[in-house]
């Protein structure tokens, strides 16, 4: 049997040890539902054209060139070979610059994962790297030219092999601290926290990708069918946000505490009692409906 | 946050619901960005849409999504209609399951977003969900429609907020056995291990964003800076050209007067 084809072949180097490796795409992206863009007036498909912003004339591909705007309307032109020249020559080597503790890895830098496997010759060194990193709880940082781009790669043990993840550059990742800076400091303690922990406990499970299915396309098909048949399209209501004053009650009812009181008698007299309780009861029914299909689908 | 949220909706845990907003954790804004120019004229190249049959330009407000039914048959779908697609997960992240934080392998992580409350009213509810996940060392699993696909998503507390990861679909991650099977079950040579562990210890550093600096971007900026210098004389020409249009006599007189006035001020 012929093995899978490598996307890249090269070497891993740590200290003075070099071992030949092959790199394979570990994850691909599936397609999303494709819509065509139409001209509303004619119902015809539209097609994209590239034109000169001043003259309006179409611009052929060979006349399209990269320009960097330096100041108001002034551009520096960079030809493709000039951009390519900025990328260093590939030495086909993932040279490990440093090891970092796995606990310090900031996952938001992750770009794409690749499987790394040894080429026949390098098995001993490969096993040493894999098992040593695992024992020490570290991952390796290396830099190399991959697919004509200079990339920083994080290498870590995974099963019998290694995974190399390309990392986003520093300027490509927004700081989470800054992103959440505007939020007030709020620490939840006491009964609220305990109730929420209890709810989490009742919903304990695991993630199984194989049982998850994208329902979007089917839902759009349903929408299209309704439209063709002239049926009224569903209108979706925004859910009611829990009011801060109702939060504790909502948590109690979610945790199954205090819900009993509201359940038994649904007499007319009961309906008018306390707006808060009514409110909580309604979303409860909605939640069950919403959850049922989700559970079935995984 | 001055940035416009990428998505707005609701975070829901059982009967607790709070309004939230989301933005991508990654950004292209700091990247050296190129525009496409027409080499002949040096003008910007822009794209527009033309009708595939009439060849006429289609204005943006006339562009609409079409769902293909037959070979040349489309059903028009307006954005508002699509918003009403019968899935709760377009607007609500309903956390159905919680799993131990380390039970989800990194290989499933696809794209990260930052999730935060969208209204002070939801601050406390948001914090309850976040802090309970944190104290239990759990992550939430839910579904969310993002750019026309329903994704499995993972919610992970981080600082004051929550990082929401889209998770890859089952058939997107390739079976590792295909690639790793040939490695076999052998372990590393135990004699070499102590030495290698020493090397690891010596070379272990703390994580720093400097490790993901981009030398190529820096080089490109240098090239651009050098070319910009060469551009300077041209720039002067460019600037004066529009300010002296093929003018009539009155304009010239005006210009002369101004020039004289400026000279006088200068000599005073």
Interface residues (C-beta under 8 A of the other chain):
Chain A: X3 X4 X14 X15 X24 X25 X26 X27 X28 X29 X30 X32 X33 X35 X36 X37 X38 X39 X40 X41 X42 X43 X44 X45 X46 X47 X48 X49 X50 X51 X52 X53 X54 X55 X59 X63 X64 X65 X66 X67 X68 X69 X70 X74 X75 X76 X77 X78 X82 X83 X86 X87 X88 X96 X97 X98 X99 X100 X101 X104 X105 X106 X107 X108 X109 X110 X113 X115 X117 X118 X123 X124 X126 X127 X128 X129 X130 X131 X132 X133 X135 X136 X138 X141 X149 X150 X152 X156 X158 X159 X160 X161 X163 X165 X167 X168 X169 X170 X171 X172 X173 X174 X176 X177 X179 X180 X181 X182 X183 X184 X185 X186 X187 X188 X192 X193 X196 X197 X199 X200 X201 X203 X204 X205 X206 X207 X208 X209 X210 X211 X212 X214 X215 X216 X219 X220 X222 X223 X224 X227 X228 X233 X234 X235 X236 X238 X239 X240 X241 X242 X243 X244 X247 X250 X251 X253 X254 X255 X280 X283 X284 X287 X290 X291 X294 X295
Chain B: X1 X10 X12 X13 X14 X15 X16 X17 X18 X19 X23 X24 X25 X26 X27 X28 X30 X31 X32 X33 X34 X35 X36 X37 X38 X39 X40 X41 X42 X43 X44 X45 X46 X47 X48 X49 X50 X51 X52 X53 X54 X58 X62 X63 X64 X65 X66 X67 X68 X69 X74 X75 X76 X77 X81 X82 X83 X84 X85 X86 X87 X88 X89 X90 X91 X92 X94 X95 X96 X97 X98 X99 X103 X104 X105 X106 X107 X108 X109 X110 X112 X114 X116 X117 X119 X121 X122 X123 X124 X125 X127 X128 X129 X131 X132 X133 X135 X136 X138 X141 X143 X145 X147 X148 X149 X150 X151 X152 X154 X158 X159 X160 X161 X163 X165 X167 X168 X169 X170 X171 X172 X173 X174 X176 X178 X179 X180 X181 X182 X183 X184 X185 X186 X187 X188 X189 X192 X193 X196 X197 X199 X200 X201 X203 X204 X205 X206 X207 X209 X210 X211 X212 X213 X214 X215 X216 X217 X219 X220 X223 X224 X227 X228 X231 X235 X238
